[in-house]
Amino acid sequence: MLKVRGVRMPEPGSWPALVILGILLLGFGNGGVVWAEQTVPSGLTAVLVAMSPFWMVGIDALTAHGEPITGRRAAGLIIGFCGIVLLVWPEIHVSASGRAFLGGVMAAQLACFGWALGSTYSRRRGHTAARDESVLVTAAFEMLFGGLFLMTIGTMRGEAAWLTFNARTAAALVYLIVFGAIGGFTAYAYALKHLPIATVSLYAYVNPVIAVVLGTLILKEAFNARLGIAAAVVLIGMALVRET
């Protein structure tokens, strides 16, 4: 589609960087979360993934010309994290034990690390070598290489035999392609290029709140005082980070 529209494709010399970004963001980032959810309850996984802003801000601060971690910014991240914990509190179960559970927890943190490292690298690249590169092209090639990486791992594990296609899975796939990939991931790539890394990292706090709101409006799920307080706490934390 981009080629038909006449959008300039990335030079072959930039492909290695796009491969690395695809593997870090999609392979480790998304793949690690999917792996973790096999053995870690969804509520606890949400809390573990909500630690990604700490990884993103921390890694960025360690790089050359990175944004410093101010007291206000750190307080905002901690407050926002507490809001996420309160938001998913009833779904947090830590009774599971054993090697599989520990592996899932480690996979979630590996996902956060991969996403944070990829995000920091992408932002640096967007301000230097890829300054004139189309965000749509960047996102498309990152998803292409990340998808190939995940397909290779899945095939090696024999997961191809588990594939089933029906109307429901096809609809879910189309939804994820349109809203998750073309919409969400491209918007994230754009944000990395134009916003401070600390601000971009707040997506991890925004998503659960939006999920609760949509669940209330569309699925008529109960909205109680705990959810309202949690959402307010998250917004306060975000405001502190944004004002630094």
HELIX and SHEET records of a PDB file:
HELIX    1   1 PRO A   12  SER A   14  5                                   3    
HELIX    2   2 TRP A   15  GLY A   22  1                                   8    
HELIX    3   3 ILE A   23  ASN A   30  3                                   8    
HELIX    4   4 GLY A   31  ALA A   36  1                                   6    
HELIX    5   5 SER A   42  VAL A   49  1                                   8    
HELIX    6   6 SER A   52  LEU A   62  1                                  11    
HELIX    7   7 GLY A   71  LEU A   87  1                                  17    
HELIX    8   8 TRP A   89  GLU A   91  5                                   3    
HELIX    9   9 ARG A   99  HIS A  127  1                                  29    
HELIX   10  10 VAL A  135  MET A  156  1                                  22    
HELIX   11  11 GLU A  159  TRP A  162  5                                   4    
HELIX   12  12 ALA A  167  TYR A  175  1                                   9    
HELIX   13  13 LEU A  176  PHE A  185  3                                  10    
HELIX   14  14 THR A  186  HIS A  194  1                                   9    
HELIX   15  15 ILE A  197  SER A  201  1                                   5    
HELIX   16  16 TYR A  203  ILE A  218  1                                  16    
HELIX   17  17 ALA A  225  ARG A  242  1                                  18    
END                                                                             
